[in-house]
Amino acid sequence: MKVRVTVMLKDGVLDPQGKAVGHALHVLGFGGVGEVRIGRVIELELDETDPAAAREKADAMARGLLANLVIEDFVTEVVA
């Protein structure tokens, strides 16, 4: 079963990479872009048949390793 974990910086945490990308988009002529936030997506293929158990396992992985809970939030979703 495939599970997707999306990790993003928490609101209020400075995102220098997002600022740099936002500035670069402006320089390249892409107007109308507001705040840019950079995150990451991790796809996990798990040996699990129960979607609830797969999501629970992915949540535990995110809390234990994939996300820094001090400055990041995460969302898990079963995709296949």
C-alpha positions in Angstrom: 0.0 0.0 0.0 1.3 3.4 -0.9 1.2 6.3 1.6 2.2 9.9 1.0 3.6 12.0 3.7 3.7 15.8 3.1 6.0 17.7 5.4 5.8 21.5 5.7 7.3 24.2 7.9 4.8 25.3 10.6 3.1 28.7 10.2 5.4 31.4 11.6 8.6 29.5 11.0 10.9 31.4 8.6 11.3 29.7 5.2 14.4 31.2 3.6 14.2 28.7 0.6 10.6 29.8 0.0 11.7 33.5 0.1 14.4 32.8 -2.4 12.1 31.0 -4.8 9.5 33.7 -4.4 12.1 36.4 -5.2 13.4 34.4 -8.2 9.8 34.0 -9.6 9.4 37.8 -9.4 12.7 38.4 -11.1 11.7 36.0 -13.9 8.5 38.0 -14.5 6.0 35.9 -12.7 3.8 38.5 -11.0 1.0 38.0 -8.6 2.8 35.4 -6.5 2.3 35.8 -2.8 4.1 33.8 -0.1 6.0 30.8 -1.2 6.5 27.9 1.2 8.8 24.9 0.4 8.1 21.4 1.8 8.8 17.9 0.8 6.7 14.8 -0.2 7.8 11.3 0.9 6.0 8.3 -0.7 6.2 5.0 1.2 5.4 1.6 -0.2 4.3 -0.4 2.9 3.6 -4.1 3.3 0.1 -3.4 4.7 -3.4 -4.2 3.4 -5.4 -2.2 5.9 -5.5 1.6 5.0 -5.9 2.6 8.7 -2.9 0.5 9.8 -0.8 1.9 6.9 -1.7 5.4 7.8 -0.9 4.8 11.5 2.4 3.3 10.6 3.3 6.3 8.3 2.2 8.7 11.1 4.6 6.9 13.5 7.4 7.1 10.9 6.8 10.8 10.4 6.8 11.5 14.1 9.9 9.5 14.6 12.1 10.5 11.6 10.5 12.2 8.6 9.4 15.4 10.3 11.0 17.7 12.9 8.0 18.3 15.0 9.5 21.4 16.6 9.3 23.3 13.3 7.4 21.1 10.9 3.9 19.7 10.5 3.0 16.7 8.4 0.0 15.1 6.7 -0.3 11.5 5.7 -2.6 10.1 3.1 -3.1 6.6 1.7 -2.9 6.9 -2.1 -3.0 3.3 -3.3 
